[in-house]
Amino acid sequence: MDLYARIPNNVNLGEDKQLQRAMEKWLPNFLDWWREMGPEGFQNKEVYLRTATSVDTEGWANFDYVRMPDYRWGIFLKPAGQDARVGFGDHAGAPAYQEVPGEFRNALRRIIVTQGDTEPASVEQQRLLGQTCPSLYDLRNLFQVNVEEGRHLWAMVYLLQRYFGRDGRDEAEGLLERRSGNPDKPRILEAFNQPCDDWLNFFCFTMFTDRDGKYQLSALVGRVVKRTAQLMRESPEEDVRTLGGIPLDIIQKHINFWFSYSLDLFGGEISSNAADFFAAGLKGRYQEQKNYDEHVIANEVFTLPVVEDGRLVEREVPMRNALNEVLRGEYVRDCERALARWNKFIAAEGIDDALALPSTRFHRHVGEYAGHFFDTRGELIPEEEFERRRDEWLPTLEDREYVRSLMHPVTEPGKIANWIAPPAAGIKGKPFEFEYVRL
């Protein structure tokens, strides 16, 4: 682990001078992007951040104050396993690839670029959120998410430049040229072009779309739900809007919005690309080695509801072509566990209400259900009915403006906005009252 090189790394970057020069040329461009598109108004503030000193467990537990442009950006990858093998597909059991096979070059580059594009995109979506933080604790957590996204971007750029030559260098530059929500040069995935201009949107985005530290992030929405339930119990006859809270129906609409856009990120339900990626050993199922015994799946089939002649019918497709849907199903089950935790907060306050995930067919823009219209239960409905009921299911302009009206910064240590409950614990043993950001 070379912590003091111009680009800190654990990949022996200094032994490959051509690659080192390419990465060092990319570094100032990255810093220019960070200063332009990173958290606005806080670049020179000291933030209590976790910064890597090594890639083992202890190395990730190092906390100290740092200014974000001075964060230890670099390349910190898990060391390669001994005798690593391809885990699935047509080459299962063969030695893992040490260089990119020519026949898989375009597919693997596409996977890396798409993943890499999400990292700067989320920083861009969140760049103004610090100005309306509900507490110093939450402000610090926002910045931790931001710098981690930057660190993940470095890992993707290293892979591109290390294994894809000039094409990889061009792709690395492109990662800094696209902009979230830009009409002329948007980010690759549509969920990462959606506005994220208030903290309820941010919490839903991190929970459903970004999934960075998923269990910690599910607690963020949970704190909003918990506070709403408390306000409902304290004044059962009052609309929580009059108390400065966020009503459960608005929270539900935000869940519907971000969950449905996040489902699109998995791709089409029937996908030849998914089959090809699996066959090549590039992209398997979630925790493929842990959760599955059979890693070739050459003959299995998957039954999927599709729209034909204006109605839902079941179709059998080869399992390999349905792997996006398999992954999506595992994601949905994980989200359902988060909803169950949030609903416990509501029940604990004696409130007879609950939040729910919409059907995976609701409000889809990619795959078999794109271009069709469903209610939140997954029933096929006419477009006119969907448009008539849209405001029941998705955030309205009025909903968004109300949430934005609550977004006033709270920056005194130990204080918190009224619409969110405080966390159960602070960071690294520090109390909630700790000065997590020195303003």
C-alpha positions, 0 to 999 in steps of 0.5 A: 500500500503506497499511501504517499505516491501522487496517486495512492494505490495498492496495485504497484502503479509505479511499476507501469510507467505508461499507466502511471502517466495516464492516471496522473494526467487524469488526476487534475481533470478529476480535481477540476470536475470535483471542484466544479460539480462536487458539494457546493460551498463546502470544499474548504471545510474540514469534515470528519471522514473515513479515509483508507490507510489499507484495504483490510478491515482496520484500514477502512476504519481510519477517521479524521478531519479532512477537506474533501479536495484533499481526500485520499483519492486513489486506487485501493482494490481487494488483492486477487485471490489465489488460484481464482476461477471463473465462477459461472457460465460456459467457462466455469472452473477455468482460471480467472482472466488476467487480461481481457479476452478479445471476444469479451472486450466490448461487453466488459468495457460496457459494464465498467463504463456504465457502472463508472458513470453512476459514481460521478452522476450521484455526486452531481445530483447531490451537489447542492444538498449540503446547503439544506442539511437537517443536521451536521451529522447528516451533512457529514454522511452526505459528504462521506457518500460523495467522497466514496463515490469519487473513490469508486470512480477511481477504481473504474478508471483504473480498470479502463486505463489498465486493460483497455488502452486508448479506448479506456483512456477515452472512456475515462475522459467521457466519465468526466464530461457527461453531466447528470440531467444535462439535456445534451450530454446526460448520464447513461442511466436515466435514474441518475438524471433525475433531480435529487434536490431535497433530502427526502429524494436523497434518502430514497435515491440512496436507499433504492438506487445507489444502494451504497451501504444499503442497511445504513441507508435504509435507516435514513428513510426510516428516520423520516418515517419514524418522525412522521409517526411520532408527530401523528401520535402526538397530534392525531387530529392534525395534518403533519404538514401543520407540524412541519412533518412529511406525510406518509402519503408523500413518503409513499409517492417518493418510494414509488418514484425511486423504486420504479426508476431503480427497477429499470437499472436492471435492464429488460426482463428478457435480455440476450446481453444478460445471457451473453454476459453470464455465458462469458463469466462476466455477470452472474446472479447475486452472490452466485457462489454462495446462493446457487449450487449450479452455475451453468444453467444451460437448460433451465427456463423462467416463467415471466408475465408479459403483455400480449394483445392487451392482457398479461400472459405467462411466457417461458424464456431460457433462464440465461435470458431472464437473469436481469429479472432474477437479479431484480427479484433478489433486489425487490426482496431486499427492499421488502425487508427495509419496508418491514423495518420502516413499518415497525416504526409506524406500528410502534407509535400506534398508527394504523398505516403502512408503507408498501412497494408498488408492483414491479410493473408500475411506472416502468420505462425499460423492458417488457412493461415499458409503454404499458400502464399499470396501477401500483398493484400491477394491474394493466390499465388504460393510459387515461386512467393512469394519467388521471390517477398519477397524482395519487401514486407519484410526487406532484409539483405541490408535494415536491414544493412542500418538501422543499419548503422544509429544507432549512439548514440546521448546522448547530451541533446537536440540533436537528430539523423537525421532519427527521428523527435523530440517529440511534448512534453517532459516527465511530463512537462519537455522540450526535452532538459532535462537530462532524463538519467544522463550519 
